[in-house]
Amino acid sequence: QKEVEQNSGPLSVPEGAIASLNCTYSDRVSQSFFWYRQYSGKSPELIMSIYSNGDKEDGRFTAQLNKASQYVSLLIRDSQPSDSATYLCAVNWDSGGYQKVTFGIGTKLQVIP
Amino acid sequence: KAGVTQTPRYLIKTRGQQVTLSCSPISGHRSVSWYQQTPGQGLQFLFEYFSETQRNKGNFPGRFSGRQFSNSRSEMNVSTLELGDSALYLCASSLKGNEVGSPLHFGNGTRLTVT
């Protein structure tokens, strides 16, 4: 069973601060990694994808991947109250030519004005 | 381009009944996956269909079943409903589903309440 671990939170940060969300996974052959944001009562939406070691930046969001440590993180700079949501880490791997995906339980982020 | 469409948005059923949920993927997407989301368990994978074939199945009892039609639309059926089946059921589509790295696009979900 492939596992994806996230701290469920809530993680509280003041407005304007950097929010750091972390995710660890158990399978070394995992190949692609995604962060989804889910507002309360809404469905998850993709915000970042990362496939290789290092950092990937998109606006205020930076995804970091370290495959050796089996660790992926999401940094949100200049956090805004509108960033308050649950952030889901998803890990994909190849299984017989098609992908399987496992989600973490999600970290609830609260940005305090 | 229209997103993933799920119907109905809300359902209230009683124990022992059955229910059918519908999902229309994004045009051109051939892979459809179903998830159950509850506060304590997070997103739990139910099954995935690709070109009308179930390719992958999660650890749910046989009361949960699904199918996919030739136009990629999918339905999910739950028979003999139990109180524990109350959840948000999410459908997600992806372009091919057979390439690692294909992100999922979620519908708005169906909120099922079993009384």
HADDOCK unambig.tbl for C-alpha pairs under 7 A between the chains (distance, minus, plus):
assign (segid A and resid 31 and name CA) (segid B and resid 100 and name CA) 6.97 0.50 0.50
assign (segid A and resid 32 and name CA) (segid B and resid 100 and name CA) 6.73 0.50 0.50
assign (segid A and resid 32 and name CA) (segid B and resid 101 and name CA) 5.40 0.50 0.50
assign (segid A and resid 42 and name CA) (segid B and resid 108 and name CA) 6.45 0.50 0.50
assign (segid A and resid 43 and name CA) (segid B and resid 106 and name CA) 6.35 0.50 0.50
assign (segid A and resid 43 and name CA) (segid B and resid 107 and name CA) 6.60 0.50 0.50
assign (segid A and resid 43 and name CA) (segid B and resid 108 and name CA) 5.25 0.50 0.50
assign (segid A and resid 43 and name CA) (segid B and resid 109 and name CA) 6.63 0.50 0.50
assign (segid A and resid 44 and name CA) (segid B and resid 106 and name CA) 6.32 0.50 0.50
assign (segid A and resid 45 and name CA) (segid B and resid 105 and name CA) 6.96 0.50 0.50
assign (segid A and resid 45 and name CA) (segid B and resid 106 and name CA) 6.85 0.50 0.50
assign (segid A and resid 92 and name CA) (segid B and resid 100 and name CA) 6.64 0.50 0.50
assign (segid A and resid 92 and name CA) (segid B and resid 101 and name CA) 6.95 0.50 0.50
assign (segid A and resid 93 and name CA) (segid B and resid 100 and name CA) 6.32 0.50 0.50
assign (segid A and resid 94 and name CA) (segid B and resid 100 and name CA) 5.89 0.50 0.50
assign (segid A and resid 97 and name CA) (segid B and resid 98 and name CA) 6.00 0.50 0.50
assign (segid A and resid 98 and name CA) (segid B and resid 97 and name CA) 6.21 0.50 0.50
assign (segid A and resid 98 and name CA) (segid B and resid 98 and name CA) 3.81 0.50 0.50
assign (segid A and resid 98 and name CA) (segid B and resid 99 and name CA) 5.80 0.50 0.50
assign (segid A and resid 98 and name CA) (segid B and resid 100 and name CA) 6.62 0.50 0.50
assign (segid A and resid 99 and name CA) (segid B and resid 97 and name CA) 6.36 0.50 0.50
assign (segid A and resid 99 and name CA) (segid B and resid 98 and name CA) 5.78 0.50 0.50
assign (segid A and resid 99 and name CA) (segid B and resid 99 and name CA) 6.23 0.50 0.50
assign (segid A and resid 99 and name CA) (segid B and resid 100 and name CA) 5.12 0.50 0.50
assign (segid A and resid 103 and name CA) (segid B and resid 43 and name CA) 6.38 0.50 0.50
assign (segid A and resid 105 and name CA) (segid B and resid 41 and name CA) 6.85 0.50 0.50
assign (segid A and resid 105 and name CA) (segid B and resid 42 and name CA) 4.75 0.50 0.50
assign (segid A and resid 105 and name CA) (segid B and resid 43 and name CA) 6.85 0.50 0.50
